[in-house]
């Protein structure tokens, strides 16, 4: 089966070289990475889902934030 880097949970160096090579170089900026950088993900839920998350957190003895973080990591 052919690997799809867009959906693979572990993309490898070079997986997107063809897409990057096809870009207009005037529209591409390269920057050094920042090992201290963090990503913030805002999750919106309706009242029913919020209630379920609160129940899960209560059952686990964790905060809702911890439950959401676990769900995102395992997605």
Rosetta blueprint (number, residue, H / E / L):
1 X L
2 X L
3 X L
4 X L
5 X L
6 X L
7 X L
8 X L
9 X L
10 X L
11 X L
12 X L
13 X L
14 X L
15 X L
16 X L
17 X H
18 X H
19 X H
20 X H
21 X H
22 X H
23 X L
24 X L
25 X H
26 X H
27 X H
28 X L
29 X L
30 X L
31 X L
32 X L
33 X L
34 X L
35 X L
36 X L
37 X L
38 X L
39 X L
40 X L
41 X L
42 X L
43 X L
44 X L
45 X L
46 X L
47 X H
48 X H
49 X H
50 X H
51 X H
52 X H
53 X H
54 X H
55 X H
56 X H
57 X H
58 X H
59 X H
60 X H
61 X L
62 X L
63 X L
64 X H
65 X H
66 X H
67 X H
68 X H
69 X H
70 X H
71 X H
72 X H
73 X H
74 X H
75 X L
